[in-house]
């Protein structure tokens, strides 16, 4: 059994561009941590934001931070050094955490869509269907589901036999790149099972989100005033933008046709997706959500300008 793997995702990457991208990704990584922490702290401090929608937003920020921490630091270190090795155990751990937080993120997006559906389509029953206790229970199920999915996929992959080359053509322990190193009769069937499990879970979440928004749009169109329609839809904008960014980037990376320089472009696009999507989340939340933006301003003034308030 192999004791370590060699990550060669950056080996064919233009070396003169690595310092520039390292600095860019480092700044985005730091902003991701600080931005999502700011969202979490603001929601925690502002009692007016202690509602299911913002508690779900806080849980999403936690998943963004943990997903970024699971992958980005090791990626940044690899960009500085020529030897890009990772131990067998570290590779399994990285895959488990990336899958856990990735699936949790998708499950939370689905629950946020359900929250908006209940708030807009069944406003009279909202407090009964989406109480704080129910919200906490749903968040717990999201984390439990993400952990089960992460554990299941990781155990399936690392029960395979790896032989021959130990070079992973990626910047982290990516499941499809790792499956190419496996050997044995079960490899093809395991690959198909893993792909089907991941695709079913992610597309299932997307299907439910789209279904929720079909009912939401239908309910909004029944509102007689244009101002009422605009105000109602504005509560969905930040969530809808995150969904489009999350699934849009993933579709571009995994569904684009292979080209002659696909390995280099895949590395660039995958690193950008890994760092860029969590980086965008706090920006979208703060810019597209007026209530959260105002709460951040109040929190800033209370912290740094207490005499002026």
C-alpha positions, -999 to +999 in steps of 0.1 A: +000+000+000+012+035-008+024+055+022+021+089+005+009+106-026+025+133-048+003+162-057+014+175-092-015+198-099+009+228-100+038+210-118+027+220-153+014+254-141+034+284-155+060+289-127+064+326-132+027+330-124+027+311-092+038+340-069+011+362-083-016+335-079-002+326-044-006+362-032-041+365-048-053+332-033-038+341+001-056+374+002-088+358-008-083+331+018-078+357+046-108+377+034-129+345+033-121+338+070-125+374+081-156+381+060-175+350+071-164+356+107-178+391+104-211+377+092-212+352+121-203+378+148-228+403+134-256+377+135-246+366+170-245+401+184-276+415+168-307+401+185-329+413+157-311+388+134-318+358+156-343+344+131-342+311+112-330+328+080-300+344+096-292+314+117-290+293+085-268+321+070-245+318+101-244+280+097-235+284+060-207+308+069-193+282+093-193+255+065-176+280+042-148+286+067-143+249+075-143+239+038-117+266+030-095+256+060-096+219+050-081+226+015-066+261+010-037+261+035-022+229+021-027+243-014-009+275-005+020+257+010+023+235-022+025+267-043+057+277-024+076+244-025+087+220-052+079+188-033+042+184-030+037+152-010+008+143+013+006+112+035-020+085+030-038+094+062-037+132+055-051+126+020-080+105+035-086+132+061-086+160+035-110+141+013-134+134+042-135+170+054-138+184+019-168+161+012-183+167+046-183+205+044-191+205+007-222+184+011-232+202+042-230+235+022-253+221-004-278+207+022-278+241+040-285+259+007-315+236+002-328+243+037-324+280+031-345+276+000-371+258+021-370+286+047-378+312+020-405+290+006-423+287+039-418+324+047-433+336+014-458+308+005-470+300+040-464+331+061-491+323+087-475+290+095-439+302+094-434+304+132-448+269+135-428+253+106-396+272+111-392+279+148-357+283+162-358+248+175-369+234+141-341+255+124-315+241+148-328+206+141-326+210+104-290+225+106-280+194+127-294+171+101-274+190+074-242+185+093-250+149+101-259+142+065-227+159+053-206+138+077-223+106+067-217+114+030-181+123+036-174+092+056-192+069+032-173+082+001-140+083+019-143+047+032-153+035-003-123+052-020-097+042+005-107+006+007-095+003-029-060-009-037-036+018-051-007+006-072+018+019-097+021+057-098+014+078-067+010+111-086-023+128-082-030+152-110-046+178-088-037+203-061-055+183-034-068+147-029-096+150-055-117+119-057-117+115-095-079+120-097-074+095-069-096+069-085-073+069-116-045+055-093-066+026-081-063-009-096-084-040-094-117-053-108-138-032-085-123+002-095-148+008-124-179-001-104-167+019-074-160+049-096-196+047-110-210+043-075-192+074-061-202+095-091-238+084-088-239+091-051-224+126-054-244+136-085-277+123-069-271+142-037-261+175-053-286+175-081-313+164-056-306+195-036-306+217-067-339+202-079-356+209-045-342+245-045-356+251-081-389+236-070-391+259-040-384+289-062-411+279-087-436+281-059-420+313-045-421+331-079-458+320-083-466+334-049-447+367-056-466+372-089-499+371-070-489+401-049-508+431-064-483+459-058-449+461-076-434+474-043-446+444-025-433+420-051-399+437-050-397+437-012-406+400-010-382+389-037-354+410-022-353+385+008-344+358-016-317+376-037-286+367-015-295+330-013-304+328-050-271+344-059-251+320-037-269+290-054-261+303-089-224+309-080-221+275-062-237+254-089-226+276-118-189+273-111-192+236-104-209+231-137-183+250-156-155+229-141-170+194-143-191+197-175-168+217-198-153+197-227-117+185-225-091+204-245-055+200-253-045+221-223-073+208-201-050+198-172-035+233-167-069+250-172-086+225-148-060+233-121-066+270-125-104+267-126-105+242-097-083+264-074-103+295-084-135+276-075-122+264-042-110+298-031-133+321-050-168+308-041-163+310-003-147+344-009-178+357-026-203+345+000-197+372+027-197+399-001-230+387-015-245+385+020-234+419+030-242+437-002-275+420-012-290+418+022-300+453+035-308+441+070-275+424+075-256+453+060-273+478+084-266+455+113-229+454+104-229+492+103-245+494+137-221+468+151-191+487+137-202+520+152-209+505+186-174+489+186-152+517+171-173+548+176-192+543+209-194+580+217-211+589+184-240+565+189 
